[in-house]
Amino acid sequence: MQCHQLFPTTVATEQLQLDPLELAAKLQTVLSLRGEAVGNPTEGCAWTGDIHGVWQLHRHPDFVDLAKQVSDCAWAYLERLGFDCRDLALHLQRCWPVVSDWDQGIGRHHHPNAHLSAVLYLAVSGTGEDGRLRLHAPSLLNELVPGLAVGHDGPFTTAAAQRTLHWDLTPQPGVLVLFPSRLEHSVTANVDPDALRCSISFDFVLTSAAAAEPSEYLSPHPSQWDSRQPPPA
């Protein structure tokens, strides 16, 4: 697992060893799930399964093994960050495909419903022309204190300010990227008219383990929750 310079402790990549024939079969499954749709309602946005009813791909027979492999990488990622995984439970709450045709991308956003997000690339050109994953820095990492370089006549040169605004990853087939869900990210437009870009997204939530006493800021395991109904009208 490799960490990266701009976000050295929180963004990691892992090259999964996936059989090319299995990758091709999974791509065909995704395309069949997409059906006749060509994108999201927002103009220029790629098709994302989470808003088209395809948000539990990890339960599809063709993707169960892949979801297990990604979950194992998520555990390794947490250990690398320093979590004591003996007291944790990791829940895969959403998993959805993303398909980008020519001139489609995804706008800047984050995932407030989750703690850890991941994306696995099934079909990409490897050149970046069909879209790069862009991770946006929460602040300029070279300004020492957030806000130091903003405002009129800030002390940074334009080049220095631009250099740390974001980090772009050129995806390769089989590469898994893991990052905090709070980190804002986007996907640049697919400018290759002959390329179809396909990836799988994952959202995880952390809670205490079922048998553990929850720490102060970690949610108890869902098995210890009570569901409450609204009062009658």
Secondary structure, 3 states (H helix, E strand, C coil): CEECCCCCCCCEEEECCCCHHHHHHHHHHHHHHHCCCCCCCCCCECEEHHHCCCCEHHHCCCCHHHHHHHHHHHHHHHHHHCCCHHHEEEEEEEEEEEEECCCCEEEEECCCCCCEEEEEEEECCCCCCCCCEEEECCCCCCCCCCCCCCCCCCCCCHHHHHHCCEEEECCCCCEEEEEECCCCEEECCCCCCCCCEEEEEEEEEEEECCCCCCCCCCCCCHHHCCCCCCCCC
